[in-house]
């Protein structure tokens, strides 16, 4: 009996100690988390280093890309923009320095960052300079918004225009004994071309060329306006790759001064009367985020829900950074039950994905509208295929000029690895079945004609449903939608001409329209999905001052191309329903 009581006492004591330890740790983390706010030294230099990709909403990235010891936090585009604008009136920030070496972003997000820098420049007397060892085109676009551009004497600007390079794996798969059966509805629907062609189709080249040309024109216009350089000069420099040397950038007035980094730092010291050799108090935007409180307090009881639909649309995947029917059902269910929500802004940054999930989310949107709540769609870098599908019933659709949208079509792929198993591996399969389709759609066996006819019918049915949803949502006839569909990708500007988009603008524009439609003069914003950052992550952020603030991209281009091809094949073949997905993603 004594040993029994001893065992019980030991067990209880262990539990109590565990609880006490947990409470103490949480109290420490809470104290540390609260102590860093507004702890910013005078004459701090805000260092903007946009290396990597930013999600639109903070930490809305897939789990394998976030919360590592080196990168515990992925700062969102809009939070970063708010911080840049806030810094314009922060007297503790004496200087802003942009590093333009490794900026990567989609066309829309990049222009949003450029607009934020322009806002800073126009609303602050604080100097904003940029420095680069080698400017990427994206980095140079941002640099053009600063007061002065500095370049390493041995550096240059990767000023060469825009292109898309696609890896095709048809021949590789054939050598392995794998054939890909592709079914598509829409003659421009080219997402699966990489598996059954060795080059881009003419239709795909046409739509890609048109988008790239618009991207090119926007880029040249912005640089010409910011730097006061004739467009013809810029085009000539691009075609001759003239900005590859520092001297030529000075000759074209593309940069202001050429110097080493230590010379650049001395120039900052001179500007602010800092003694040579004395440390400059740099602060990354991640650290600035941790130490800054941007007050957005409002006493209003009205809410506008901003729902970020970001990433690929994937059935059954409930991770952050993807769009899933279950997660978004829960989001819209919360909105429906919240009588304070008077309007919804659906912020879409997605190239599409599962047709099943796209339809499910569209029905959630329509249910919100049926309850009398207006829904305004706002498009980011992409709102194509499934991304357009989930938005097409919105009361108003707002897109950026360079948004990639449309791509109204559907496709399915089924691999046939029968030759691989039979001819190369010597593995043979036999079957016994009680139904015609009992062993169909199996990658180790060839598809029968009945299998192919079934998939083709299903694909066309999804396509016709898609066309019907767009026709209903946009107030167009089925035939009118069919003319602008066919799987073709359009820019935001062109989509507006075709009545697929209502207004050219950004998220702020969409929120203003939502408030107007709901008759609101004052309101608060409530963002979804609600991504909770674990307490230990907040602790790591404060302990590690050099933390990266964006999604890492460390693999080589060659490795990425092979990995991309394999992951596409895995992804496409895992889906049980046809895909509504655009053919490519474009970055500066």
N, C-alpha and C positions, 0 to 999 in steps of 0.2 A: 504493500500500500504506500509505504514511504517513497519508493521509487516512482510510483504513479504520480504522486503529488509533485515530486521533484521534476518529473518530465513535463507536467502541465505548467509548473512555475517557469521552467526554462523556456518553454514554447511561448508563453505569454510575454516574458521579459524580452525575448528576441523580437516579437511583434512590436512591442512598445518602443524598443530602441530603434527599430526600422522606421516607425512612424515619426519619432522625434528627429531622426537623421534627415528624413525627407523634408520635414518642416523647416529645419535649420538651413538646408541647402537652398530651398525655395526662397527663404527670407534673405539669404545672402545674394542670390541671383536678383531678387526684386530690388534689394538695396543698390546693387551695382547698376541695374538697368535704369533706375531712377536718377542715379547720381551723375550720369554723363550728359544729360540734356542741358543745352545752352552753355556748356563748358567750352567755349571757343575763345582762344586768345585774340587780342587785338592784332592787327596787321597780318592776319592769316592770308595765305595764298591758296585759293581754291583750285585744285588740280583736276581737270576734267580729262579722264582717260577712258574712252569708250571702247576698249578692247572687248571683243566678244559680242554675243547677241543678248539683247534685253527682252524679257517678256513684256507684254503690255501691262499686266498687273503683277505687282511684286510677288515673287516666289511662285508664280503660276507656271512652273516648269516641271517636267517629268522627274520623278523621284531619283532616277539615276543621274540627273544633272544638278541636283541641289543638295544642300545641307551636308557638304563634306567639311572636314576640318579646315581646309584651305579656303573654301567658298561657302560659308554658311548662309549667305543671303544673296538672292538675285533681285536686284533693284528693278522696279518696273519703269517703263518708258514715261508714264504720266507722273509718277512720283519724282523721277529725275527732273522732268521738265518743271514741276512745281518748285523743286529745290533751286534750280537755276534762276527762275524768276524771283524767288524769295531772296536770293543772294544779291539781287540788284539793289535792294534797300537795306542790306545788312552792313552796318558800318564797321563790323569786325573783319569783314573781307576787304582787304586793301588791293587785291589784284586777282585776276582769274587767268589761268594758263590752260590752254587746250593742247593736249598731245594728239597729233594727227597721224600717227604711224599705222595703227592697226584697227581702224574703225570699220565695223561690219554692221550693216543694218539693211532692212528692206527699204524700198524707195519712200514709202509713206512715213515710216518712223524716222528716217534720216531727215526728211524735210521738216518733221515736227521738232527735232532737235535743233535744226538750223533756225527755225522760227523762234525757238526759245532763246538762242544766242542773239538773234536780232533784237528781241524784246529787251534782253539785258543791256545790249549796246545802246538802245534808244532811251532806256529809262534809268541809266546809271552813269555817274561820272567815274566809276571804278574802271581802270584800264583792263581790257581783255585781249591777251596776245595768244598766238599759237606757235608751237615749235614742233618740228618734225625732223627725224633723220631721213625717213623716206615717207612721203605722204601717199596714202592710198587715195583713190578718187573720192571715196566717201569722206575721208579725213580732210581732203582739200576743200570739199564743198562746205564742211563745217568751218574750216579755217578762214574761208572767204568772208564769213560773217564777223570775224574779229577785227580789232583795230589795226593790228600789225601781224604779218606772217614772217616767221623766221625759219631758216632751213640750214641743216648741216652742210658745210662746204662740199662734202663728198656724197651728198644725198641728191634727191630728185623727187619728182612727182610722177606717179604712175598714171599719167594722163594719156589714155589710149583709146577711150571709147568703151562701149558696152557690148558684150557678147554672151551667148549661151552655148555651153559645150555639154553635150549629152553622151553618156557612155551606152553603147548598144551591145547587148549580150547574146544576140541570136546565134551567131556562129559558135561562140563558146558553149552555149547550151546544146547545140547540135553535135559538137564534138564529144560532149558528155553523154549523148544519147537522150537528151531531153527536148521535147517539142512543147511549145506553149500554144494552147488553143485560146484565141482571143475573140470575144464577142463584144461589139460596141454599137451604140446607137448615137449617131451624130458624126458627120464626116470629118469634123475637126477634133473629135475626141481622141487625143493622142497619148494619154498617160501610159498606155501599155506598149507603145511602139518599141521601147527598148528591148522587148522580149521577142518580137516577131519581125523586126526590120534591122537593117545595118546602117540606116541613115534616116534623118528626119523626113517625113512626108512633106510634099509641097504645101499642103494646107497648114501643117504645123509651122513650117518656115515662114509662111505668110503672116500668121497671127503673131508669131514671135518677133518678126522683123518690124511689124507695125508698133508693137509695144516698146521695143528697144529704141526705135526712132523717137517716140514720144518721150521716153526717159532721157535720151540724148539731148533733145531740144530743151527740156526742162533744166537739165544740168548746165548746158551752155548758157541759157538765158540767165540763170541765177549767178553763175560765175561772172559773166559779162557785166551784169548790173552791179554786183558787189565790188568788182575790181576795176570797173571802168575800162574794160578791154573790148575791142571790136570782136563781134562774134566770128567774123571771117578769120581773124588772127587766131582765135581759139581753135577753130576747126582745122586750120592749117597746122597749128602746133600739135593737135591731136593726131592728125594723119601722118605727121613726120616724127612723132614721138619725141618732140623737141624738149619737153620739160624733164627729160631723163637726167639732165645735168643741172647743177645748181646755178651755173653762170647763165644758162639760157632762160631760167625762170626769172632772173633779175632783168635780163634784156627785154623780156615780154611783160615785165612788171607783174608777173604772177606771184612773186614774193617781194618782201621789202628789204630784208637784210639776210646775209649768209654768215653764220657763225657757229662755233662749237657750243655744246650745251653749257659748259662752265662760263663761257663768255656771255651767253644768254642770261645765266643766273646773276652774273655781275651787273648786267644791265637792269635787272629787277632790283638789285641792291641799291644801285645808283638812284633809281626812280624813287625809292622809299628811304633813302639816307641810312641804309644798313651797311655796317662796316664790312669790308672785304674779308671773306673767310668765315663770317658769322653765318650760322645756319638759318636758312629760310624756313619759315613755319608753313610747310605745305599741308594741305588737308584734302584728302580724296573726297569725292562726292558721297561715297559710302560712309565715311566718317562724319561728313557734314550732315548726312541723314540721321545718323545716330545721335548727334549732338544738337539737333535743331527741332524745335516744335513749331509747326506751321498751323496757326490757329484757323480753323474753319467752323467756329462755333456759330450756331444759329438756334434761335428759340422756336423756329417753325416746327409745327407738328406734321407738315406735309413732307412726303418723301418722293424722290425720283430714284427708282432702282436702276443701277447701271450693271448690266449682266455682261461680263466678259466671256465671249465664246471664242476661245483661243486654242490653236493647235488643230491637229487632224481630228476628224469625226470618227470615233472608233467604238464599235459595239462592244459592250461589256468591260471596257477599260475604264476604271474609276480613278486612275491616277490624275494628279494635277497636270496641267499643260496639254490635256486632250479634252475633247468634247464627247460626253457619254450620256446616253438617254436616262440612266438612273439618277446620276448626279444632278442633271438639269431638270429632271422632273421634281426633285426635292427643292431645287432653287425656286422654280416657278410656283410650286405648291406653297412655299413660305410667302412669296409675294402675294398670291391670291388671298391668303389668310391674314395679311397685314393691311388693315383698312386705312393705314396712314400713307400707303403707296398710291400715288395718283397718276403716275406715268412710269413707263419702262423704256430705257435705252438699251438696245441689244448691240453691244460692240463686238463686231465679228472680225476676226483676223485668222482666217482658216482657208486652206486650199480644198477642203471637202473631205470625203471619205465614205463611210457606210451609208447606203441609201435608206436602210431600215432606221438607223438612228436619226438621220436627217428628217425623215417623215415624222418620227416620234416627237422631235423637238419642235418642228413646225406646228404640230397639233397643240403642243403646250402654249406656243405663242398665240395661236388662234383662240385658245381657251381664255387667255388673259384678255384679249381684245373683246371677247364675248361678254366679259364681266364689266365692260365699260371703261377699261384702262387703255389709253393709247400706247402703242408700241412704235418707237422710232428706231430704225436700224442705222448704225454707224459703221462704215467699212474702213478697215486698216489696210495693211499691205496686200492682203488677199481676202476676198469674199467670193470665192469662185466655186462652181459646182455645188457640193453640199453646203458650202458656206453661203451661197446665194439661195439655195433651197430653203434653209431655215429662216431666211429673212424676207422671202418674197411676199409675204402677206402684211408686212409692216405698213403702218399708216403713212409713213414717209421714209424713204431710203436716202441716206447721206453718204457720199463717197468722196474720197480724195481724188484729185486729178489723175494720180498714178496708181490708184488701186487696181489690182487685177481682179476682174469679176466676170460674171457670165459663166462660160464653160458649162452650159446647160446640156447635159448629155449623160450617158451611163455606159459602163463597160464591165465585163467579167473576164477573168482568165482562169484557165485550168491547165496545170502542167501535166504532160504525158511523159512519164519516165520509164515506159515499158521497154524501150530499146536499151536504156542504161542497165536495167536489171537483167534482161534476157541475153543481149548480145555481149555486154561488157562484164557483167558480174556473174552470169550463168545462173540467175535465179528466175524460176518460172512460176507463174501463178495459175491456178485453176479455180473454178467456182462451182458452187451448187446454190441455186436461189429459187425462191418461191414467188418472186415478183419481178417484173421487167426491169425496174430500176434498183433492185436490191443491192447490187454491187457497183452501181454507177458512181461517177464523179470521184473515182479513186485514182490518185496520181500514178499508181503503179500499173494501170491498165489504160489502153487506148479508149477514147470516147467513141461510142456508137453514133450512128446518124440520129437515132432517137434522142440520145443525150444532147447532142448539139442543137437539135431543133427545140428541145425543151429550154435550154439555156438562152437561146436566141429569142424565143418568145418572152421569157421572163425579162430579159434585158430591154426589149422593146416596150413591154408593159410598164416597167419602171420609168423609161424615158417619156412615154405618153402621160404617165401620172405627173412627172416633173413638169412637163409642158402645161398640163392642166392647172397645176398649183400656181405656176407663174401667171398664167392667163387670168385666173381668178383674183390673185393678189394684186396684179398690176392693172386690172380693168382692160385687158387686151383680149382680142380673139385668139383662139388656138392657133390659127394660121399666122397671125401676126407674130406670136411668140416663136413659132417654128422657124420663121425666116431669120430671126436673130439668135436662134439657139444653135443646133447642130454641133454642140460641144465647143463652140468657138469662144476664145478668151478675149475680153474687151478691157480697155482701160476705163477708169471712172468717167473721164471726159466723154469718151465715145458711148459708154453705157447710158449717159444722160441723154445724148442725142437719140438713142434707140428706145427711150422710155423704160429702161431697166433701173434707172436711178433718177431721183427727183432733184436733189440739191448737191452741189459741190461744196464740201467743207469738211471739218474735222469733228472730233467728239464734242467739243464745246458747242459747235453749231447744232448738233443733234440734241444736246441737253437743252439748249435755248428753245428749240422747236418743241421738245417734249413739254417744257414748262408752259409754253404758249398754248399748246393743244389741250393741256389739262387746266388752263386758266389759273396758273400759279404765279404769284408775285414774289413769294418767298418759299424756300424749300431747303431740305437737306438731301445730300446724296448718300445712298446706301449701296455699297458695291458687293457684287457676287462674282464668283464663289468666295466664300469666307475661308481664306487660307490662313490657318493659325500657325504662327511660328512658335515652335517649342521653346520653352524657357531656356534650355541648355544652348540653343542656337543664339538667342539674344545675348547670353553670357559670353559665348565665343566671339560674337561680333565686337563686344566691348573690350575683350581681352586682346584681340588681334587687330591692331590698327592698320595693318597693310592688307586687309582682306579684299579680295576681288569682289566686284559687285555685278558681275554678269556671267552668263553661261559660258563655260570654257569651250574652246575649240582648238585642241592641241594636235590633232592628227594631221598627217600630211595629205595633200590633195589626192595623191595616188591611192592611198589607203582609203580615203573617204569615198572615192568613186567605186571601188570594189565593194566596200561595205554597203554603200547606198544601193547598188544593184541587187545584192543578196537580200537586204532588208526589205526592198520593194517587193521582191518575189515572195518572201515569207508573208509580208503584210497583205498583199493582194489575194493570195491563195487561202488565207485564214478566214476570210469573210464569207458568210453564208448568203449574203445578198449582194446584188450588183453594186459597183462602186460609182459614186458621183464625186470624182476627184480630178483636179486640174493637172496638166502634164508636167509642170516644172515650178520651181521657185527661183526667183531672181534676186541677187544681192549685188550691191555696189562692189 
